[in-house]
Amino acid sequence: MKQVRLKVKENTEIADNVVSMLLEGDVSAVSAPGQFINIELPGLFLRRPISVCDVISDADPIKADNGNGCVRILYKAVGKGTELMKQLPEGTVLDVLTGLGNGFDTKCLSAGQTALLLGGGIGSAPMLMLAKQLLSKGIKVQAVLGFNTAAEVFLAEELKNAGAAVTVMTADGSGVGESAEYNTERGFVTDARAAAEGAFDYYYACGPMPMLKAVYNTVSGDGELSFEERMGCGFGACMGCTMETVSGPKRICKDGPVFNRSELMWG
């Protein structure tokens, strides 16, 4: 964990109430896809934990003015904290805890194998950085993103442009057949042909609890699940986000948010 001050470089709505924020500064503590940052907001007691979508180093075209880098987050403006974040102007400096959580393990796959990425709603955010790292290792990526409606869809084109095979699922069926860039189907992520056919070696999932339980019960094979959870401190001190696992109580913020399927007690 590293406490830094990051400056808002961009803060733009990219889908229905979904905002992409780019923060510049020292992002060196963010080392794995699936980690999160914890943002202090003026007037609020608790920080807001937000998953990392991507890290942009000073070697990339979009880079921080100070040469350090940028961390990109995606968030849905649904409460007091995120509504406040949505109103922050460019140039705002925020106190941020970075490099929190364990992140996804990309070492369990090798070149030529296939990874299935399952993202539900805002839980799709960490899939971009994960896909990029897997693809850079020669691992094939099938990404399935699930949303309620087509108006909420984000990251699909970016994942496709990165080299992933993308399927977008909408619960109400809106948008099906309307994209030439990626596959579209009606239903939930677990209904996708890519998930049901099992033509992959390992899966990674992030989303709301009902989705994660559905993935655990219906998607075959081994994989990792990243939990969305309300947090107090965000670094393991308060024990407020503790869950039971096969090896005892684990803190989602410190020991997670990513857990292997075999650690869960849902069987």
C-alpha positions in Angstrom: 0.0 0.0 0.0 1.2 3.5 -0.8 -0.4 6.8 0.1 -0.1 9.4 -2.7 -1.7 12.5 -4.0 -3.1 12.1 -7.5 -4.5 14.8 -9.8 -7.7 14.3 -11.8 -6.7 14.4 -15.5 -10.0 13.3 -17.0 -13.5 12.6 -15.5 -15.9 11.7 -18.3 -19.2 9.8 -18.4 -18.8 6.9 -20.9 -22.1 5.1 -20.5 -25.4 5.5 -18.6 -24.1 7.0 -15.3 -20.7 5.2 -15.7 -17.7 7.5 -15.4 -14.1 7.1 -16.5 -11.6 8.9 -14.3 -7.9 9.3 -15.1 -5.6 10.1 -12.1 -2.0 11.1 -12.6 0.9 10.8 -10.3 2.9 8.1 -8.6 1.0 4.9 -9.5 4.0 2.5 -9.0 2.2 0.6 -6.2 -0.4 -0.7 -8.6 1.2 -3.9 -9.9 -1.6 -6.4 -10.6 -5.0 -6.3 -12.4 -7.8 -6.6 -10.0 -6.2 -4.4 -7.3 -8.1 -1.3 -6.1 -7.4 2.2 -4.9 -9.1 4.0 -1.9 -10.0 7.7 -2.5 -10.4 10.3 0.2 -13.2 12.7 -0.6 -13.8 16.1 1.0 -16.5 16.1 3.7 -16.8 12.3 3.8 -15.4 10.1 6.7 -14.8 6.9 4.8 -12.7 6.6 1.6 -14.2 5.2 -1.5 -12.7 1.9 -2.8 -12.6 1.7 -6.6 -11.2 -1.1 -8.8 -8.3 -0.2 -11.1 -9.3 -0.4 -14.8 -5.9 0.2 -16.3 -2.5 1.7 -15.6 -0.9 4.0 -18.2 2.9 4.3 -17.8 5.0 7.2 -18.9 5.9 5.1 -22.0 2.4 5.2 -23.3 0.9 7.9 -25.5 -1.4 9.3 -22.8 1.0 10.1 -19.9 1.0 12.1 -16.8 2.5 15.6 -17.0 4.9 14.7 -14.2 6.2 11.6 -15.9 5.0 9.1 -13.4 1.9 7.7 -15.0 -1.8 7.5 -14.7 -4.3 5.1 -13.1 -7.7 4.8 -14.8 -10.8 3.9 -12.8 -14.4 3.4 -13.8 -17.2 4.0 -11.3 -21.0 4.2 -11.3 -22.4 7.3 -9.7 -25.0 5.7 -7.4 -24.4 7.2 -4.0 -23.2 10.3 -2.2 -19.5 9.5 -2.6 -19.6 8.6 -6.3 -22.0 11.5 -7.1 -19.4 13.8 -5.5 -16.6 12.2 -7.5 -18.6 12.8 -10.7 -18.6 16.5 -10.1 -14.8 16.8 -9.5 -13.2 19.1 -12.0 -10.0 18.3 -13.8 -7.0 19.4 -11.8 -8.5 18.4 -8.4 -5.8 16.7 -6.2 -7.0 13.7 -4.2 -5.4 11.8 -1.3 -5.4 8.2 -2.5 -4.2 4.8 -1.1 -2.9 2.8 -4.0 -1.8 -0.8 -4.6 -4.5 -2.3 -2.4 -5.7 -5.9 -2.6 -4.0 -9.0 -4.1 -5.3 -8.8 -7.7 -5.7 -11.6 -10.3 -3.0 -14.2 -10.8 -1.9 -14.3 -14.5 0.9 -16.8 -13.9 -1.4 -19.8 -13.8 -1.8 -19.7 -17.6 0.8 -20.0 -20.4 1.1 -18.9 -24.0 -1.5 -20.7 -26.2 -4.0 -21.3 -23.5 -7.4 -19.5 -23.3 -8.7 -17.4 -20.4 -12.4 -16.6 -20.0 -13.1 -13.1 -18.4 -16.5 -12.6 -16.9 -17.5 -9.0 -15.9 -20.9 -8.0 -14.5 -21.8 -4.3 -14.7 -19.2 -2.1 -13.1 -17.4 -5.4 -12.2 -16.2 -5.3 -15.8 -13.8 -2.5 -15.0 -10.7 -4.6 -14.0 -11.0 -6.8 -17.1 -9.2 -4.4 -19.4 -5.9 -4.4 -17.5 -6.3 -8.1 -17.0 -6.9 -8.8 -20.7 -3.9 -6.7 -21.7 -1.6 -8.5 -19.4 -2.8 -11.9 -20.5 -2.7 -11.1 -24.2 0.9 -9.8 -23.8 1.9 -13.3 -22.6 0.4 -14.9 -25.7 -2.8 -16.1 -23.8 -6.0 -16.0 -25.8 -8.8 -14.0 -24.1 -12.6 -14.5 -24.4 -14.3 -11.6 -22.5 -18.0 -11.7 -21.6 -19.5 -8.5 -20.2 -23.0 -8.4 -18.7 -25.3 -5.4 -18.4 -29.0 -4.7 -17.8 -29.4 -2.7 -21.0 -27.4 -1.6 -24.0 -27.2 1.9 -22.6 -24.9 0.7 -19.8 -22.4 -1.1 -22.1 -18.7 0.0 -21.7 -15.2 -1.4 -22.4 -16.5 -3.8 -25.1 -14.7 -1.9 -28.0 -11.6 -1.3 -25.9 -11.3 -5.0 -25.1 -11.8 -5.9 -28.8 -9.2 -3.4 -29.9 -6.8 -4.9 -27.3 -7.2 -8.3 -29.0 -9.9 -10.1 -27.0 -12.9 -11.9 -28.4 -15.8 -10.1 -26.9 -19.4 -11.0 -26.1 -21.8 -8.5 -24.6 -24.8 -9.8 -22.7 -27.9 -7.7 -21.9 -30.6 -8.8 -19.5 -33.4 -7.1 -21.5 -32.0 -8.1 -24.9 -31.4 -4.5 -26.1 -28.5 -4.1 -28.5 -28.5 -7.7 -29.6 -27.5 -7.9 -33.3 -26.7 -4.2 -33.4 -22.9 -4.4 -33.2 -20.5 -5.4 -36.0 -17.6 -5.1 -33.6 -18.4 -7.8 -31.1 -20.9 -10.6 -30.4 -24.1 -9.7 -28.6 -26.5 -12.1 -26.8 -29.5 -11.8 -24.5 -29.2 -13.0 -20.9 -26.6 -13.0 -18.1 -22.9 -13.7 -18.3 -23.4 -17.4 -17.4 -25.8 -17.7 -20.3 -23.1 -16.8 -22.8 -22.1 -19.5 -25.2 -18.4 -18.8 -24.4 -19.1 -19.7 -20.7 -21.4 -22.6 -21.4 -19.3 -24.4 -24.0 -16.2 -24.5 -21.7 -13.6 -23.9 -24.4 -11.2 -22.2 -22.0 -8.5 -23.2 -19.5 -9.2 -20.9 -16.6 -11.7 -18.1 -15.8 -11.6 -14.8 -14.0 -14.9 -13.1 -12.7 -15.8 -9.9 -11.1 -19.3 -8.6 -10.4 -22.2 -8.5 -7.9 -22.6 -11.4 -5.4 -25.6 -13.1 -7.3 -23.5 -13.2 -10.5 -20.4 -14.6 -8.6 -22.5 -17.4 -7.1 -24.0 -18.2 -10.5 -20.5 -18.4 -12.0 -19.4 -20.6 -9.2 -22.3 -23.0 -9.7 -22.5 -23.1 -13.5 -19.1 -22.4 -15.0 -16.9 -25.4 -15.2 -13.3 -25.6 -14.4 -11.0 -23.6 -12.1 -10.9 -19.9 -11.7 -10.8 -16.7 -9.6 -13.6 -14.5 -8.4 -13.2 -10.9 -7.3 -15.6 -9.6 -4.7 -17.3 -6.2 -4.6 -17.7 -5.2 -0.9 -18.4 -2.2 1.3 -15.2 -1.5 3.2 -14.2 0.6 6.2 -10.4 1.0 6.1 -9.6 -0.8 2.9 -6.3 -2.3 4.1 -7.3 -4.9 6.7 -7.3 -3.1 10.0 -11.0 -2.8 10.8 -12.0 -6.4 9.8 -15.3 -5.0 8.5 -15.2 -6.9 5.2 -14.4 -10.4 6.6 -15.8 -13.5 4.9 -15.6 -17.2 5.7 -13.4 -19.4 3.5 -12.4 -23.0 3.7 -9.2 -21.9 5.4 -10.9 -19.6 7.9 -11.9 -15.9 8.0 -10.4 -13.8 5.3 -10.6 -10.0 4.8 -11.8 -9.1 1.3 -9.7 -5.9 1.2 -6.5 -7.4 2.4 -6.6 -11.1 1.6 -8.7 -10.5 -1.5 -10.6 -9.1 -3.2 -9.7 -12.0 -5.5 -10.2 -15.5 -4.2 -9.7 -18.8 -6.0 -12.8 -20.8 -6.5 -11.5 -23.6 -4.3 -11.4 -21.2 -1.3 -15.1 -20.5 -1.3 -17.7 -22.3 0.8 -20.5 -22.3 -1.7 -20.5 -26.0 -2.6 
